[in-house]
Every structure is written in C-alpha cells, then in structure tokens.
C-alpha cells in the first residue's frame, strides 16, 4: 500500500492493531472480537442514512 493513499481511518486502524498486538494472547483475542464488531457495525450501517435528531 502506498503511504500517500492512506487516510486517517487507515492510520487509526493500524494504531489500533498495534495496541492489540502488544497485549497478552487472551486480551488480544477479546480485543479482536471487539474490533470485529465495531467494523461490522460500521459496514452494515453504511447503507442506512443517518437519523436527524429532532
């Protein structure tokens, strides 16, 4: 991947992965599950327009 093509979200994901990888194995597994859920929610929510508070 060309570093010029990276977005702030790419950088945030790389940072998150670095933090996860530095954890003990048991904590890493739980952190990857949490990350998976966050990414799934973001992807599945991408097709739904944002609700306007009112």
N, CA, C and O atoms as a GROMACS GRO file, in nm:
protein
  216
    1UNK      N    1   0.084  -0.117   0.000
    1UNK     CA    2   0.000   0.000   0.000
    1UNK      C    3   0.088   0.123   0.000
    1UNK      O    4   0.186   0.131   0.075
    2UNK      N    5   0.055   0.217  -0.082
    2UNK     CA    6   0.127   0.343  -0.090
    2UNK      C    7   0.087   0.430   0.027
    2UNK      O    8  -0.032   0.449   0.052
    3UNK      N    9   0.185   0.482   0.100
    3UNK     CA   10   0.152   0.562   0.218
    3UNK      C   11   0.080   0.691   0.182
    3UNK      O   12   0.012   0.748   0.266
    4UNK      N   13   0.094   0.738   0.058
    4UNK     CA   14   0.023   0.857   0.015
    4UNK      C   15  -0.127   0.832   0.004
    4UNK      O   16  -0.205   0.926   0.010
    5UNK      N   17  -0.168   0.707  -0.013
    5UNK     CA   18  -0.308   0.671  -0.027
    5UNK      C   19  -0.377   0.647   0.106
    5UNK      O   20  -0.498   0.624   0.108
    6UNK      N   21  -0.304   0.651   0.216
    6UNK     CA   22  -0.363   0.622   0.346
    6UNK      C   23  -0.450   0.738   0.393
    6UNK      O   24  -0.419   0.854   0.368
    7UNK      N   25  -0.558   0.703   0.460
    7UNK     CA   26  -0.648   0.802   0.517
    7UNK      C   27  -0.631   0.801   0.669
    7UNK      O   28  -0.567   0.711   0.724
    8UNK      N   29  -0.688   0.900   0.737
    8UNK     CA   30  -0.682   0.897   0.884
    8UNK      C   31  -0.744   0.770   0.942
    8UNK      O   32  -0.700   0.721   1.046
    9UNK      N   33  -0.847   0.715   0.875
    9UNK     CA   34  -0.907   0.591   0.924
    9UNK      C   35  -0.809   0.475   0.912
    9UNK      O   36  -0.804   0.388   0.999
   10UNK      N   37  -0.730   0.474   0.804
   10UNK     CA   38  -0.627   0.371   0.790
   10UNK      C   39  -0.527   0.380   0.904
   10UNK      O   40  -0.490   0.280   0.964
   11UNK      N   41  -0.484   0.503   0.932
   11UNK     CA   42  -0.387   0.525   1.040
   11UNK      C   43  -0.444   0.482   1.175
   11UNK      O   44  -0.374   0.423   1.257
   12UNK      N   45  -0.572   0.512   1.196
   12UNK     CA   46  -0.636   0.473   1.323
   12UNK      C   47  -0.643   0.322   1.335
   12UNK      O   48  -0.620   0.267   1.443
   13UNK      N   49  -0.675   0.253   1.226
   13UNK     CA   50  -0.682   0.107   1.229
   13UNK      C   51  -0.545   0.048   1.255
   13UNK      O   52  -0.532  -0.046   1.334
   14UNK      N   53  -0.443   0.100   1.190
   14UNK     CA   54  -0.306   0.050   1.212
   14UNK      C   55  -0.265   0.070   1.358
   14UNK      O   56  -0.204  -0.018   1.418
   15UNK      N   57  -0.298   0.185   1.414
   15UNK     CA   58  -0.266   0.212   1.555
   15UNK      C   59  -0.340   0.116   1.647
   15UNK      O   60  -0.282   0.064   1.742
   16UNK      N   61  -0.468   0.093   1.618
   16UNK     CA   62  -0.548   0.001   1.699
   16UNK      C   63  -0.489  -0.139   1.692
   16UNK      O   64  -0.478  -0.207   1.795
   17UNK      N   65  -0.451  -0.183   1.574
   17UNK     CA   66  -0.392  -0.316   1.559
   17UNK      C   67  -0.260  -0.327   1.634
   17UNK      O   68  -0.230  -0.432   1.693
   18UNK      N   69  -0.181  -0.222   1.633
   18UNK     CA   70  -0.053  -0.223   1.706
   18UNK      C   71  -0.078  -0.238   1.856
   18UNK      O   72  -0.006  -0.312   1.924
   19UNK      N   73  -0.177  -0.167   1.908
   19UNK     CA   74  -0.211  -0.177   2.051
   19UNK      C   75  -0.257  -0.318   2.083
   19UNK      O   76  -0.216  -0.376   2.184
   20UNK      N   77  -0.342  -0.375   1.998
   20UNK     CA   78  -0.393  -0.511   2.021
   20UNK      C   79  -0.278  -0.611   2.020
   20UNK      O   80  -0.271  -0.699   2.106
   21UNK      N   81  -0.188  -0.599   1.924
   21UNK     CA   82  -0.078  -0.694   1.912
   21UNK      C   83   0.018  -0.689   2.030
   21UNK      O   84   0.088  -0.786   2.057
   22UNK      N   85   0.021  -0.577   2.101
   22UNK     CA   86   0.110  -0.563   2.216
   22UNK      C   87   0.053  -0.628   2.342
   22UNK      O   88   0.122  -0.640   2.443
   23UNK      N   89  -0.073  -0.671   2.337
   23UNK     CA   90  -0.139  -0.729   2.454
   23UNK      C   91  -0.110  -0.879   2.464
   23UNK      O   92  -0.073  -0.943   2.365
   24UNK      N   93  -0.128  -0.935   2.585
   24UNK     CA   94  -0.116  -1.080   2.600
   24UNK      C   95  -0.222  -1.151   2.514
   24UNK      O   96  -0.322  -1.091   2.477
   25UNK      N   97  -0.198  -1.276   2.483
   25UNK     CA   98  -0.282  -1.350   2.390
   25UNK      C   99  -0.430  -1.349   2.428
   25UNK      O  100  -0.515  -1.326   2.342
   26UNK      N  101  -0.462  -1.372   2.554
   26UNK     CA  102  -0.602  -1.376   2.595
   26UNK      C  103  -0.672  -1.242   2.572
   26UNK      O  104  -0.785  -1.237   2.523
   27UNK      N  105  -0.603  -1.134   2.607
   27UNK     CA  106  -0.659  -1.000   2.587
   27UNK      C  107  -0.668  -0.966   2.439
   27UNK      O  108  -0.762  -0.899   2.395
   28UNK      N  109  -0.572  -1.014   2.361
   28UNK     CA  110  -0.572  -0.991   2.217
   28UNK      C  111  -0.696  -1.049   2.152
   28UNK      O  112  -0.759  -0.985   2.068
   29UNK      N  113  -0.731  -1.170   2.192
   29UNK     CA  114  -0.849  -1.237   2.134
   29UNK      C  115  -0.974  -1.155   2.160
   29UNK      O  116  -1.054  -1.135   2.069
   30UNK      N  117  -0.991  -1.108   2.281
   30UNK     CA  118  -1.109  -1.027   2.315
   30UNK      C  119  -1.107  -0.895   2.239
   30UNK      O  120  -1.212  -0.848   2.194
   31UNK      N  121  -0.991  -0.835   2.225
   31UNK     CA  122  -0.980  -0.707   2.155
   31UNK      C  123  -1.012  -0.724   2.006
   31UNK      O  124  -1.074  -0.637   1.946
   32UNK      N  125  -0.970  -0.836   1.948
   32UNK     CA  126  -1.003  -0.861   1.807
   32UNK      C  127  -1.153  -0.884   1.789
   32UNK      O  128  -1.210  -0.842   1.688
   33UNK      N  129  -1.217  -0.949   1.884
   33UNK     CA  130  -1.363  -0.967   1.877
   33UNK      C  131  -1.431  -0.830   1.881
   33UNK      O  132  -1.522  -0.804   1.803
   34UNK      N  133  -1.387  -0.744   1.970
   34UNK     CA  134  -1.445  -0.611   1.981
   34UNK      C  135  -1.422  -0.531   1.852
   34UNK      O  136  -1.514  -0.464   1.804
   35UNK      N  137  -1.303  -0.537   1.797
   35UNK     CA  138  -1.272  -0.467   1.672
   35UNK      C  139  -1.359  -0.520   1.559
   35UNK      O  140  -1.411  -0.443   1.478
   36UNK      N  141  -1.375  -0.650   1.553
   36UNK     CA  142  -1.459  -0.712   1.450
   36UNK      C  143  -1.602  -0.658   1.459
   36UNK      O  144  -1.662  -0.625   1.357
   37UNK      N  145  -1.655  -0.650   1.580
   37UNK     CA  146  -1.791  -0.599   1.599
   37UNK      C  147  -1.802  -0.453   1.556
   37UNK      O  148  -1.900  -0.414   1.492
   38UNK      N  149  -1.702  -0.373   1.591
   38UNK     CA  150  -1.705  -0.232   1.552
   38UNK      C  151  -1.702  -0.217   1.400
   38UNK      O  152  -1.775  -0.136   1.344
   39UNK      N  153  -1.617  -0.294   1.334
   39UNK     CA  154  -1.608  -0.286   1.188
   39UNK      C  155  -1.736  -0.337   1.122
   39UNK      O  156  -1.782  -0.279   1.023
   40UNK      N  157  -1.793  -0.445   1.176
   40UNK     CA  158  -1.917  -0.500   1.121
   40UNK      C  159  -2.029  -0.397   1.131
   40UNK      O  160  -2.102  -0.374   1.035
   41UNK      N  161  -2.042  -0.335   1.248
   41UNK     CA  162  -2.146  -0.234   1.268
   41UNK      C  163  -2.127  -0.118   1.172
   41UNK      O  164  -2.224  -0.066   1.117
   42UNK      N  165  -2.003  -0.078   1.153
   42UNK     CA  166  -1.976   0.035   1.062
   42UNK      C  167  -2.011  -0.002   0.918
   42UNK      O  168  -2.072   0.078   0.847
   43UNK      N  169  -1.974  -0.122   0.876
   43UNK     CA  170  -2.004  -0.165   0.740
   43UNK      C  171  -2.153  -0.184   0.718
   43UNK      O  172  -2.206  -0.142   0.615
   44UNK      N  173  -2.220  -0.247   0.812
   44UNK     CA  174  -2.363  -0.270   0.798
   44UNK      C  175  -2.442  -0.141   0.809
   44UNK      O  176  -2.549  -0.128   0.748
   45UNK      N  177  -2.393  -0.046   0.884
   45UNK     CA  178  -2.462   0.081   0.899
   45UNK      C  179  -2.435   0.177   0.785
   45UNK      O  180  -2.499   0.282   0.776
   46UNK      N  181  -2.342   0.143   0.697
   46UNK     CA  182  -2.306   0.231   0.587
   46UNK      C  183  -2.416   0.250   0.485
   46UNK      O  184  -2.415   0.350   0.412
   47UNK      N  185  -2.512   0.159   0.478
   47UNK     CA  186  -2.620   0.169   0.381
   47UNK      C  187  -2.739   0.245   0.435
   47UNK      O  188  -2.833   0.274   0.361
   48UNK      N  189  -2.738   0.276   0.562
   48UNK     CA  190  -2.851   0.341   0.626
   48UNK      C  191  -2.819   0.490   0.644
   48UNK      O  192  -2.717   0.524   0.702
   49UNK      N  193  -2.906   0.578   0.592
   49UNK     CA  194  -2.880   0.720   0.611
   49UNK      C  195  -2.884   0.758   0.760
   49UNK      O  196  -2.959   0.699   0.837
   50UNK      N  197  -2.805   0.855   0.797
   50UNK     CA  198  -2.801   0.899   0.936
   50UNK      C  199  -2.934   0.960   0.976
   50UNK      O  200  -2.995   1.034   0.899
   51UNK      N  201  -2.977   0.929   1.097
   51UNK     CA  202  -3.101   0.984   1.151
   51UNK      C  203  -3.075   1.128   1.195
   51UNK      O  204  -2.972   1.157   1.254
   52UNK      N  205  -3.167   1.214   1.168
   52UNK     CA  206  -3.155   1.353   1.211
   52UNK      C  207  -3.222   1.365   1.347
   52UNK      O  208  -3.339   1.330   1.364
   53UNK      N  209  -3.146   1.416   1.444
   53UNK     CA  210  -3.201   1.433   1.579
   53UNK      C  211  -3.300   1.548   1.576
   53UNK      O  212  -3.277   1.651   1.513
   54UNK      N  213  -3.408   1.529   1.645
   54UNK     CA  214  -3.501   1.639   1.642
   54UNK      C  215  -3.608   1.620   1.733
   54UNK      O  216  -3.696   1.706   1.743
   0.00000   0.00000   0.00000
